[in-house]
Amino acid sequence: MRFLTAGESHGKALNVIIDGLPSGLTIDEEFINYRLKLRQKGYGRGGRMQIETDQAQILSGVIAGKTIGSPLSVIIANKDHKRWQEVFSGLDTSEVEIDQDPKLNKLTAKAFAPRPGHADLAGAMKYGFDDLRSVIERASARETASRVLAGALAQLLVKEFGIKTFSRVVAIGSVVDQNHYQNWDLEQLDNSPLRLLGDPTPFMQEIDRAKQTGDSLGGIFEIKVTGVVPGLGSYVQWDQRLDGQLAQAVMSVPAIKGVEIGAGFALSTLSGSLAHDEIGYDKGYKRYSNRAGGIEGGISNGEEILLRAAMKPIPTLYKPLKTVELKTHKKVLASVERSDTCAVSAAAIVAEAMVAWVLGKNLLLKFGSDNINDCRANFNSYLQRLKEL
């Protein structure tokens, strides 16, 4: 199972090709669009979220609401493309003002002042561009809408096997929720302005302070997965290890700078006798703790998968940092694009989608991928074998 994305931030549409889903899987378009909507939510998001209303349009791979085993092609239209048609037409638009946002003094089609912390300069150097617009368009986090779409399909798949994914925000800037919640209320998370299980007020105040000064904030979020059976992933090859796949998938989300699984970095401070989860048996194997985060030796062990990620502040600032202009090397302030003050809650939704994708991929590797009923039969046979172990 794999997916590819295409499209630019202000192009006609984002396009996703999903290959390898089994036939017979029921596609809930309402759920897919709901997940897309969740990505757009969040206190601290910018004006682009008021422009777009992301809706998935399935072009192929589904008949009568069920997958047919062939690739799915799905698009998400960009409403903001109307203002950018001249840019994509190849006309001379070097002085065309695109955005009338009062916070943006002047946003032109071409950009020459790379933003520190963004892909602007490295991308222009790698691909040979004489301005930054082509980098900005593809490196934009707008691409993550495509990932949420693919992840929603994976969530529909893993749900068939009792697997559920959750995401919650733990910290925004210096404000941290110190509570450890045993049960995560999905309705509360979805309705929270910041995907919090606690009081959002101090977190929103932190965002307001940053917004007033033209700054941005990062934070930390957690992902929990329930219902995972033992045996997903493998220790046989390095790229088959489940923890490695999950870390790579989450690290690929824009602005993510750190990932830990289970107790993560804290394990380095413990002795071995305190770090590892002792094993018991009561109508099946169990662990008395879960510091490993549900993965041992690159394989799921049947416990909840727990993952935490750190997101840096968004590098587009309304209070731009110092940089140098392309070609002239003149000292200037960085370009300013329409952006968010804080997008940690959105990043949590994207990362949750990526986690669901990795689990769905490994589930099909274990139980087959041609037909959903065959997958279920293999899955149930496997569970029966585990009972006999």
C-alpha positions in Angstrom: 0.0 0.0 0.0 1.4 3.4 -1.0 0.3 6.9 -1.9 1.7 9.8 -3.8 0.7 13.4 -3.6 0.8 16.2 -6.2 -0.1 19.8 -6.4 1.0 23.3 -5.3 -0.3 25.4 -2.5 -2.1 27.8 -4.9 -2.5 25.5 -7.9 -5.8 24.2 -9.2 -6.0 21.3 -6.8 -4.1 18.8 -4.7 -4.1 15.3 -6.1 -3.6 12.0 -4.2 -3.0 8.6 -5.8 -3.7 5.7 -3.3 -2.5 2.3 -4.5 -2.9 -1.1 -2.8 -6.2 -0.8 -0.8 -8.0 -4.1 -0.9 -11.3 -4.4 -2.8 -14.5 -4.4 -0.9 -13.6 -1.7 1.7 -16.5 0.7 2.4 -15.5 4.3 1.7 -17.1 6.8 4.1 -16.7 10.1 2.3 -18.4 12.0 5.2 -15.6 10.7 7.5 -12.9 11.6 5.0 -14.2 15.2 4.7 -14.6 15.4 8.5 -10.9 14.6 8.9 -10.0 17.2 6.4 -12.1 19.7 8.3 -10.3 18.8 11.6 -7.0 19.7 9.9 -8.3 23.2 9.1 -9.4 23.8 12.7 -7.4 25.1 15.6 -7.0 28.3 17.5 -4.1 30.2 16.0 -4.7 29.1 12.4 -4.3 31.8 9.7 -6.5 33.3 7.0 -6.0 30.5 4.4 -8.2 28.3 6.5 -11.1 30.8 6.1 -10.6 30.7 2.3 -10.6 26.9 1.8 -13.3 24.4 2.5 -11.5 21.1 1.8 -13.6 18.4 0.2 -12.4 15.2 -1.3 -13.5 14.4 -4.8 -12.9 10.7 -5.7 -12.2 10.2 -9.4 -11.4 6.5 -9.6 -11.1 3.3 -7.7 -14.5 3.3 -6.0 -17.8 1.9 -7.3 -21.0 1.9 -5.4 -19.2 3.2 -2.3 -16.6 0.3 -2.2 -13.0 0.0 -3.3 -12.4 -2.2 -6.4 -8.7 -2.9 -5.8 -7.5 -0.4 -8.4 -5.8 2.9 -7.5 -7.9 5.7 -6.0 -7.4 9.1 -7.5 -8.7 11.9 -5.3 -8.5 15.7 -5.6 -9.0 18.6 -3.2 -9.7 21.8 -5.1 -7.9 25.0 -4.1 -10.3 27.9 -4.0 -7.5 30.4 -3.6 -6.2 29.4 -7.1 -8.4 32.1 -8.7 -6.2 34.9 -7.4 -3.0 33.0 -8.6 -4.0 32.1 -12.1 -1.6 34.6 -13.7 1.3 33.3 -11.6 0.7 29.8 -13.0 0.2 31.0 -16.5 3.8 32.1 -17.0 3.0 35.8 -17.5 5.4 38.4 -16.1 4.0 38.7 -12.6 7.0 40.0 -10.7 5.1 43.0 -9.4 1.6 41.5 -9.2 0.2 41.9 -5.7 -1.6 38.7 -4.8 -2.7 39.2 -1.2 -4.6 42.1 0.3 -4.1 40.9 3.9 -3.4 44.1 5.9 -0.6 42.3 7.8 1.2 41.6 4.5 2.6 44.9 3.2 2.9 43.4 -0.3 2.9 39.8 -1.4 4.1 39.5 -4.9 4.1 36.5 -7.2 7.9 36.2 -7.1 9.8 36.0 -3.9 13.6 36.7 -3.4 14.1 36.9 0.4 14.4 33.4 1.8 12.8 32.7 5.2 15.1 31.3 7.8 13.8 27.8 8.9 11.9 27.2 5.7 12.8 25.2 2.5 13.2 28.5 0.5 16.9 28.8 0.1 17.9 25.1 0.2 15.2 24.4 -2.4 16.2 27.1 -4.7 19.8 26.0 -4.6 18.9 22.3 -5.2 16.5 22.8 -8.1 18.1 25.9 -9.7 15.3 28.5 -9.3 16.1 32.2 -9.6 13.2 33.0 -7.3 11.6 31.2 -4.4 8.0 30.9 -5.6 8.3 27.4 -7.0 9.8 26.2 -3.7 7.2 27.9 -1.6 4.3 26.4 -3.6 5.3 22.7 -3.1 7.1 22.9 0.3 4.0 24.5 1.8 2.2 22.6 4.5 -0.9 22.9 2.3 0.3 19.5 1.0 -0.6 17.9 4.3 -4.3 18.0 3.3 -3.4 15.2 0.9 -1.9 13.2 3.7 -4.9 13.6 5.9 -7.0 12.3 3.0 -4.8 9.2 2.5 -4.7 8.7 6.3 -8.5 8.9 6.5 -8.7 6.0 4.1 -6.1 4.1 6.2 -8.2 4.8 9.3 -11.3 3.3 7.6 -9.1 0.2 6.8 -7.6 -0.3 10.3 -11.0 0.3 11.9 -12.2 -2.9 10.2 -9.7 -4.7 12.5 -10.5 -2.9 15.7 -7.7 -0.3 15.6 -8.5 3.3 16.6 -6.2 6.3 16.5 -6.2 9.4 18.7 -4.2 12.6 18.9 -4.0 15.3 21.5 -2.0 18.5 22.1 0.3 18.4 25.2 2.1 21.8 25.0 1.9 25.1 23.2 5.1 27.2 23.6 5.9 27.2 27.4 2.4 26.1 28.5 2.2 22.4 29.2 -0.6 20.0 30.2 1.0 18.0 32.9 -1.9 15.6 33.3 -1.8 12.0 32.2 -5.2 10.9 30.9 -6.1 7.2 30.9 -9.1 7.6 28.6 -9.0 10.0 25.7 -12.5 11.4 24.9 -12.6 11.6 21.1 -15.6 14.0 21.0 -13.9 16.3 23.5 -10.7 16.3 21.4 -12.5 17.1 18.2 -14.5 19.9 19.8 -11.6 21.5 21.6 -10.1 24.6 19.9 -6.7 23.0 20.3 -7.3 19.3 20.6 -6.8 19.4 24.4 -8.2 17.2 27.1 -7.8 20.0 29.6 -8.6 23.7 29.9 -7.6 25.5 26.7 -7.6 29.0 28.1 -3.9 29.3 29.1 -2.8 27.8 25.8 -5.0 30.3 23.8 -3.6 33.1 25.9 -0.1 32.0 24.9 -1.1 32.1 21.2 -2.6 35.5 21.6 0.6 36.9 23.1 2.6 35.5 20.2 0.1 36.8 17.6 0.2 40.3 19.0 4.0 40.5 18.4 3.9 38.9 15.0 5.6 35.8 16.3 4.8 32.1 16.0 4.7 29.1 18.4 5.4 25.4 18.3 4.5 22.7 20.8 4.2 19.0 21.5 1.4 16.5 20.7 0.8 12.8 21.4 -0.7 10.0 19.4 -2.3 6.9 20.9 -3.4 3.8 19.0 -5.6 1.2 20.6 -6.5 -2.3 19.4 -3.2 -3.1 17.7 -2.5 -6.8 17.6 1.0 -8.2 18.2 3.0 -8.8 15.1 2.9 -5.7 12.9 6.4 -4.8 11.7 9.5 -6.9 11.8 13.0 -7.1 13.1 14.2 -8.9 10.0 15.3 -5.8 8.1 16.0 -2.3 9.2 13.3 -0.7 7.0 10.6 -3.1 8.3 10.9 -2.1 11.9 7.5 -0.6 12.9 9.0 2.1 15.3 11.4 3.2 12.5 8.5 3.5 10.0 6.4 5.5 12.4 9.2 7.8 13.3 10.0 8.5 9.7 6.3 9.1 8.8 5.8 11.6 11.6 9.1 13.3 11.1 8.1 13.9 7.4 5.3 16.2 8.6 6.5 19.8 8.1 8.0 21.5 11.2 8.3 18.2 13.2 11.8 18.1 14.8 11.6 15.2 17.3 9.7 12.0 17.8 9.8 9.6 20.7 7.9 6.3 21.3 6.7 5.2 24.7 8.8 6.8 27.5 11.3 7.8 24.8 14.2 10.0 26.0 13.3 9.4 29.6 14.3 5.8 29.3 17.9 6.9 28.9 17.9 8.1 32.5 16.7 4.8 34.0 18.4 1.6 34.8 17.4 -1.5 32.8 15.5 -3.0 35.7 13.2 0.1 35.7 13.1 0.8 32.0 11.5 -2.4 30.6 7.9 -3.7 30.8 7.6 -7.0 32.8 5.4 -9.7 31.2 2.5 -11.6 32.7 -0.2 -13.9 31.5 -4.0 -13.8 32.1 -6.0 -15.3 29.2 -3.2 -13.9 27.0 0.1 -12.2 27.4 0.2 -8.7 28.8 2.7 -6.1 30.1 2.4 -4.6 33.6 3.6 -1.2 32.2 4.0 0.3 28.7 7.2 2.2 28.7 8.0 0.6 25.3 5.0 2.4 23.8 3.6 -0.8 22.3 6.6 -1.8 20.2 9.5 -4.1 21.0 12.2 -5.2 18.6 10.5 -3.3 15.8 7.2 -5.3 16.3 3.9 -4.3 17.9 3.5 -6.2 21.1 -0.3 -5.8 21.6 -0.1 -2.9 24.0 -1.3 0.6 23.1 1.1 2.4 20.7 2.1 5.7 22.3 4.0 8.4 20.3 5.0 12.0 21.1 6.3 14.6 18.6 7.8 18.1 18.9 6.9 20.8 16.4 9.0 23.9 15.9 7.4 27.3 15.6 6.2 28.0 12.0 9.1 29.8 10.1 6.8 32.3 8.3 6.7 35.3 10.7 4.7 38.6 10.5 7.8 39.9 12.3 10.3 38.6 9.7 13.8 37.6 10.5 16.9 38.9 8.8 18.0 37.3 5.6 19.8 38.1 2.3 18.2 38.6 -1.1 18.9 36.1 -3.8 21.5 37.2 -6.4 22.2 40.6 -4.9 23.0 39.2 -1.4 21.7 42.4 0.0 20.6 42.3 3.7 16.8 42.4 3.9 14.0 41.0 6.0 12.5 37.6 5.0 9.5 37.3 2.7 6.1 37.1 4.4 3.4 34.7 3.3 -0.1 34.2 4.6 0.5 31.9 7.6 -0.6 30.7 11.0 0.5 31.7 14.5 0.3 28.2 15.8 -0.6 25.0 14.0 0.2 22.3 16.5 -3.4 20.9 16.6 -3.4 20.6 12.8 0.0 18.9 12.9 -1.4 16.4 15.3 -4.2 15.5 12.9 -1.6 15.1 10.0 0.7 13.0 12.1 -2.3 10.8 13.3 -3.1 10.3 9.6 0.5 9.2 8.9 0.5 6.8 11.8 -2.8 5.2 10.6 -1.2 4.9 7.1 1.9 3.0 8.5 -0.3 0.7 10.5 -2.7 0.0 7.6 0.3 -0.7 5.3 1.8 -3.2 7.9 -1.6 -4.8 8.5 -2.0 -5.6 4.8 1.5 -6.9 4.6 0.6 -9.3 7.4 -2.9 -10.4 6.4 -3.1 -9.8 2.6 -4.3 -7.0 0.4 -6.5 -8.2 -2.4 -9.9 -8.5 -0.8 -11.1 -7.2 2.6 -12.9 -10.4 3.4 -9.8 -12.4 2.8 -7.9 -10.0 5.1 -10.5 -10.6 7.8 -10.3 -14.3 7.5 -6.5 -14.3 7.8 -6.7 -11.9 10.7 -9.2 -14.1 12.6 -7.1 -17.2 11.9 -4.0 -15.4 13.3 -5.9 -14.4 16.5 -6.9 -18.0 16.9 -3.3 -19.1 16.6 -2.2 -16.5 19.2 -4.7 -18.0 21.7 -3.0 -21.3 21.4 0.5 -19.9 22.1 
